């Protein structure tokens, strides 16, 4: 994989959209919708993608990745040809819908036709959009496979395929679907892959389906940006709910997302909090929630009506809300990369203030905390809650958890 050696962050921050090689009509539309300056990933990725080469972009969630891949893709569309020319695959319905909405805004007007292809939505409308000459399709692998199987989605004229949040798609088991879709695409095409992390399965996928991709790496080794203050706190499992109440009282977040590992855990925590606080500004979201309810929750969150959202990782990826000030990992994530994605929900591109992330760790989970610290190359400080009994007396630790960077050569 070819690496992009040049672009320093300082240079990228001073770049303008006019310098990226975009068409005059695109620049006009960007001005119209209020895009003033490109983000670093846009500055670095767009010029490479405009050459038609395969390209891998590594950058954290919330840095403007959608415009980075969509602007070059949309510029290649032949508006006189009513066939699918761009296909974007994303891991969740929420993220697909977000990319769909943003892409329509970037395209402007009604000339370019889009179709959204996700589960949980009536397939009839999606088929109608495809039959009416959709030129760009954005969706989840499962529904895209379904539409291919029914022969409503035809990829003969495809020019660009985008894998957005590729690491997450592989995490949640979409590898067979992605491979099947990529095998259905013409060999002469451009493949763009965007990912916050590049674990071996993603690299393997790239080697198999991409042609000498150029690498644009804006992960800056730290993976999680400096604007996010990150902490850990040790606590007994059965003291977590009480601790969460104390942390929320102390932090007074504008809007917070609390992550649990399981759907059952999310529902149980939501029930406890709803009873305790008697507030309708608390909600839970997970994969078993019907699509209509998920839409309603996300809409209320964006409108600022929900202050506290309890979520699992599967849907957490699709939450793109600028008002999130705090992430609380009620359950430490199972995988280090999930930590990166959870924390990426705060301190976002559009957020004016710094975000905070606080991770609850039981005494048995010291190793998992260490793995996270190695992954983000950062030693997390301990968060203190004065006067709170985090442990049952028989369980009180005689020393703090040994962490990455402490007592190591």
C-alpha positions as a printed Julia matrix, in Angstrom:
409×3 Matrix{Float64}:
   0.0     0.0     0.0
   1.42    3.36   -1.02
   1.62    5.9     1.79
   1.05    9.61    1.39
   4.3    11.07    2.73
   3.71   14.77    2.36
   0.75   16.23    4.11
   1.55   17.69    7.51
  -1.37   18.73    9.69
  -0.34   22.41    9.57
  -0.44   22.44    5.76
  -3.78   20.6     5.69
  -5.34   23.07    8.12
  -4.43   25.98    5.83
  -5.77   24.35    2.65
  -8.92   25.75    0.99
 -11.55   23.86   -1.03
 -10.42   25.82   -4.11
  -7.0    24.14   -3.88
  -8.32   20.57   -3.9
  -9.12   20.28   -7.62
 -12.92   20.19   -7.3
 -15.2    21.46  -10.09
 -16.49   25.04  -10.0
 -20.08   23.75   -9.61
 -19.03   21.7    -6.55
 -17.28   24.72   -5.0
 -20.41   26.79   -5.55
 -22.57   24.2    -3.81
 -20.14   23.95   -0.87
 -20.32   27.71   -0.45
 -24.11   27.58   -0.62
 -24.39   24.99    2.19
 -21.87   26.78    4.4
 -18.74   24.64    4.01
 -16.0    27.18    4.65
 -12.76   25.22    5.11
 -11.94   21.57    4.5
 -11.11   19.39    7.49
  -7.67   17.67    7.41
  -9.09   14.36    6.09
 -10.92   16.26    3.33
  -7.75   18.2     2.4
  -5.65   15.03    2.25
  -8.14   12.53    0.81
 -10.03   14.5    -1.87
  -7.03   15.24   -4.2
  -5.99   11.55   -4.17
  -9.56   10.3    -4.72
 -10.01   12.75   -7.63
  -7.17   10.99   -9.51
  -9.31    7.84   -9.72
  -6.8     5.78   -7.71
  -7.89    3.39   -4.99
  -7.44    5.07   -1.64
  -7.54    4.18    2.07
  -8.34    6.98    4.5
  -7.66    6.46    8.2
  -9.19    9.1    10.44
 -11.3     9.09   13.58
 -15.08    9.27   13.45
 -16.56   12.78   13.19
 -13.79   14.43   11.16
 -15.76   15.09    7.99
 -15.13   11.74    6.28
 -18.45   11.75    4.36
 -17.56   14.81    2.28
 -14.0    13.46    1.87
 -15.18   10.4    -0.04
 -18.49   11.67   -1.42
 -17.35   14.83   -3.2
 -14.86   13.01   -5.48
 -17.34   10.16   -6.04
 -20.2    12.47   -7.02
 -17.99   14.4    -9.44
 -17.54   11.21  -11.47
 -21.28   10.64  -12.0
 -22.56   11.04  -15.55
 -25.88   12.81  -14.94
 -27.2    11.78  -18.36
 -26.9     8.07  -17.45
 -29.76    6.84  -15.19
 -27.75    3.88  -13.82
 -26.03    3.16  -10.48
 -22.51    4.63  -10.67
 -21.64    5.09   -6.97
 -22.22    2.58   -4.16
 -21.51    3.38   -0.5
 -21.59    0.61    2.11
 -21.9     1.51    5.8
 -22.25   -0.69    8.93
 -25.57    0.58   10.33
 -28.89    2.02    9.18
 -28.28    5.19   11.16
 -24.9     5.8     9.56
 -26.28    5.03    6.08
 -29.07    7.55    6.61
 -26.6    10.13    7.83
 -24.37    9.63    4.75
 -27.47    9.72    2.51
 -28.68   13.05    3.97
 -25.2    14.61    3.8
 -24.63   13.38    0.23
 -27.9    14.89   -1.01
 -26.87   18.18    0.57
 -23.44   18.02   -1.1
 -24.99   17.2    -4.5
 -27.59   20.0    -4.32
 -30.73   20.12   -6.48
 -32.58   17.17   -8.0
 -30.31   16.35  -10.93
 -28.42   13.56   -9.19
 -30.68   10.73   -8.05
 -30.04    8.8    -4.83
 -31.39    5.59   -3.3
 -31.12    4.54    0.34
 -30.83    0.77    0.77
 -31.18   -0.27    4.44
 -33.11   -2.86    6.39
 -35.93   -1.69    8.63
 -37.3     0.43    5.79
 -39.94   -0.52    3.17
 -38.1    -2.25    0.33
 -40.74   -1.12   -2.17
 -39.65    2.52   -1.99
 -36.01    1.48   -2.43
 -36.89   -0.63   -5.49
 -38.85    2.32   -6.94
 -35.84    4.62   -6.47
 -33.57    2.12   -8.23
 -36.03    1.58  -11.09
 -36.36    5.37  -11.44
 -32.67    5.65  -12.31
 -30.79    6.15   -9.03
 -27.15    7.0    -9.73
 -25.79    6.8    -6.17
 -26.83    4.09   -3.7
 -26.02    4.26    0.01
 -26.84    1.34    2.27
 -26.01   -1.55    4.56
 -24.5    -4.76    3.15
 -27.49   -6.96    4.06
 -30.09   -4.91    2.15
 -27.69   -4.3    -0.77
 -27.24   -8.11   -1.1
 -31.04   -8.5    -1.0
 -31.54   -5.97   -3.81
 -28.76   -7.58   -5.87
 -30.36  -10.99   -5.39
 -33.73   -9.64   -6.55
 -31.93   -8.06   -9.53
 -33.26   -4.59   -8.82
 -29.74   -3.33   -8.08
 -27.44   -3.66  -11.08
 -23.78   -2.7   -10.84
 -22.65   -2.95  -14.48
 -22.1     0.82  -14.71
 -20.53    1.23  -11.27
 -17.49    3.5   -11.16
 -16.89    4.04   -7.43
 -17.5     1.78   -4.43
 -16.96    3.16   -0.92
 -16.5     1.11    2.26
 -17.27    3.5     5.12
 -16.22    2.48    8.65
 -14.8    -0.73    7.21
 -13.46   -1.92   10.59
 -16.92   -1.78   12.12
 -18.52   -3.61    9.18
 -16.06   -6.47    9.67
 -16.5    -6.36   13.49
 -20.22   -7.04   13.18
 -19.86   -9.9    10.73
 -20.4    -8.32    7.31
 -17.23   -9.76    5.71
 -19.04  -12.41    3.56
 -21.61   -9.84    2.36
 -18.93   -7.24    1.55
 -16.86   -9.78   -0.38
 -19.91  -10.91   -2.32
 -20.83   -7.3    -3.2
 -17.26   -6.44   -4.25
 -17.14   -9.54   -6.47
 -20.33   -8.26   -8.15
 -18.71   -4.91   -8.97
 -16.88   -4.3   -12.27
 -13.12   -4.87  -12.05
 -12.51   -1.46  -13.62
 -13.71    0.66  -10.72
 -12.35    2.89   -7.99
 -12.5     1.57   -4.41
 -12.34    3.98   -1.48
 -12.01    2.59    2.03
 -12.49    4.71    5.17
 -11.75    3.43    8.65
 -10.85    4.82   12.07
  -8.6     1.81   12.68
  -6.81   -0.61   10.36
  -6.75   -4.01   12.09
  -5.44   -7.04   10.09
  -8.89   -8.09    8.73
  -9.32   -4.65    7.11
  -5.8    -4.78    5.63
  -6.53   -8.27    4.27
  -9.76   -7.02    2.65
  -7.87   -4.1     1.08
  -5.15   -6.39   -0.29
  -7.74   -8.67   -1.85
 -10.08   -6.1    -3.42
  -8.06   -2.9    -3.95
  -5.44   -2.07   -6.57
  -2.23   -0.52   -5.12
  -4.23    1.75   -2.79
  -2.73    5.01   -1.65
  -2.83    5.49    2.13
  -3.96    8.74    3.71
  -3.33    8.37    7.44
  -4.67   11.09    9.72
  -4.96    8.93   12.81
  -1.9    10.82   14.15
  -0.82    7.73   16.11
  -2.8     8.94   19.1
  -6.04    7.61   17.58
  -8.18    9.61   20.02
  -7.72   13.37   19.79
  -6.32   15.61   22.5
  -9.54   17.61   22.79
 -11.12   14.65   24.59
 -10.25   14.32   28.28
 -10.18   10.61   29.13
 -10.31    8.97   32.56
 -10.86    5.59   34.18
 -12.43    4.79   37.54
 -12.33    1.44   39.37
 -15.61    0.2    40.81
 -17.35   -3.01   41.87
 -19.88   -4.3    39.32
 -22.84   -3.83   41.69
 -21.81   -0.22   42.51
 -21.75    0.96   38.9
 -25.29    2.4    38.8
 -24.73    4.39   41.99
 -21.4     5.6    40.58
 -23.04    6.66   37.33
 -25.53    8.8    39.25
 -22.67   10.47   41.15
 -20.64   11.09   37.99
 -23.62   12.65   36.22
 -24.36   14.85   39.24
 -20.73   15.98   39.33
 -20.21   16.47   35.58
 -23.66   17.89   34.68
 -23.23   16.96   30.99
 -25.12   18.8    28.25
 -25.76   15.49   26.52
 -24.16   12.16   27.37
 -24.04    8.67   25.88
 -23.64    5.76   28.29
 -22.32    2.61   26.59
 -23.17   -0.91   27.71
 -21.91   -4.17   26.21
 -25.31   -5.83   25.82
 -28.84   -4.97   24.72
 -30.18   -6.46   27.95
 -27.77   -4.29   29.94
 -28.93   -1.17   28.09
 -32.59   -1.95   28.78
 -31.96   -2.75   32.46
 -30.02    0.47   33.01
 -32.68    2.49   31.19
 -35.39    0.98   33.39
 -33.45    1.75   36.6
 -32.77    5.34   35.57
 -36.27    6.06   34.29
 -37.74    4.9    37.61
 -35.13    6.68   39.69
 -35.07   10.03   37.89
 -38.65   10.04   36.55
 -37.44   11.84   33.42
 -38.49   11.5    29.79
 -35.11   12.91   28.74
 -33.49    9.47   29.06
 -33.62    6.86   26.28
 -32.03    3.56   25.28
 -31.07    2.45   21.78
 -29.86   -0.94   20.53
 -30.21   -3.34   17.62
 -33.47   -4.92   18.82
 -35.3    -1.6    18.95
 -37.7    -1.24   15.96
 -36.42    1.15   13.29
 -39.27    3.61   13.86
 -38.32    3.93   17.54
 -34.61    4.21   16.72
 -35.39    7.07   14.32
 -37.46    8.8    16.99
 -34.66    8.48   19.58
 -31.97    9.86   17.22
 -34.28   12.73   16.18
 -34.96   13.62   19.83
 -31.23   13.41   20.62
 -30.38   15.79   17.74
 -33.1    18.18   18.9
 -31.57   18.22   22.39
 -34.69   16.66   23.93
 -32.72   13.65   25.21
 -29.95   14.4    27.7
 -28.89   10.84   28.47
 -28.75    8.06   25.88
 -27.9     4.47   26.83
 -26.51    2.65   23.8
 -24.76   -0.49   22.58
 -21.81   -0.41   20.18
 -23.78   -1.6    17.14
 -25.93    1.53   16.99
 -23.43    3.79   18.72
 -21.53    4.12   15.44
 -24.45    5.79   13.69
 -24.89    8.54   16.26
 -23.5    11.76   14.84
 -24.66   14.54   17.16
 -22.59   17.64   17.82
 -23.99   18.28   21.31
 -22.5    15.15   22.96
 -20.21   16.39   25.73
 -19.66   13.15   27.66
 -19.14    9.47   26.9
 -19.4     7.12   29.84
 -18.3     3.54   29.34
 -20.54    1.87   31.92
 -19.12   -1.4    30.62
 -15.52   -1.37   29.41
 -15.61   -2.22   25.68
 -14.75   -5.77   24.69
 -12.45   -4.63   21.89
  -9.94   -1.76   21.98
 -11.18   -0.41   18.64
 -14.67   -0.08   20.09
 -13.19    2.26   22.69
 -11.82    4.43   19.88
 -15.22    4.57   18.19
 -17.19    5.21   21.38
 -14.94    8.08   22.39
 -15.11    9.43   18.83
 -18.75   10.32   19.5
 -17.63   13.32   21.56
 -15.22   16.18   20.86
 -16.57   16.12   17.32
 -15.7    18.39   14.43
 -18.64   20.66   15.09
 -18.34   20.72   18.89
 -17.11   23.96   20.37
 -16.13   22.49   23.74
 -13.86   19.62   24.72
 -15.44   16.26   25.35
 -14.92   13.94   28.33
 -14.81   10.16   28.37
 -14.96    8.2    31.63
 -14.55    4.41   31.67
 -15.78    2.22   34.55
 -13.34   -0.64   35.25
 -13.82   -3.53   37.71
 -10.82   -4.96   39.57
 -10.77   -7.95   37.22
 -10.55   -5.73   34.12
  -7.1    -4.2    34.64
  -5.75   -6.1    31.63
  -8.5    -4.76   29.37
  -7.76   -1.21   30.51
  -4.06   -1.73   29.78
  -4.9    -2.97   26.26
  -6.94    0.16   25.6
  -4.1     2.4    26.82
  -1.65    0.6    24.55
  -4.08    0.95   21.65
  -4.45    4.72   22.08
  -0.85    5.2    23.27
  -2.07    7.2    26.26
  -2.04    6.55   30.0
  -5.48    7.37   31.4
  -5.6     9.28   34.71
  -7.9     8.09   37.48
 -11.2     9.93   37.96
 -12.02   10.76   41.59
 -15.47   10.98   43.18
 -15.02   12.24   46.73
 -16.91   10.38   49.45
 -18.17    7.61   47.16
 -17.74    3.98   48.23
 -16.79    2.32   44.94
 -16.1    -1.04   46.62
 -17.7    -3.33   49.13
 -15.37   -3.35   52.14
 -14.24   -6.95   51.57
 -13.34   -6.07   48.0
 -11.43   -2.85   48.65
  -8.21   -2.91   46.61
  -4.91   -2.68   48.47
  -3.4    -0.88   45.47
  -4.58    0.71   42.28
  -4.71   -1.3    39.07
  -1.28   -1.54   37.49
  -1.6     0.3    34.23
   0.23    0.76   30.96
   3.33    2.88   31.48
   3.52    2.22   35.24
   6.48    0.14   36.37
   7.29   -0.91   32.82
  10.74   -0.79   31.31
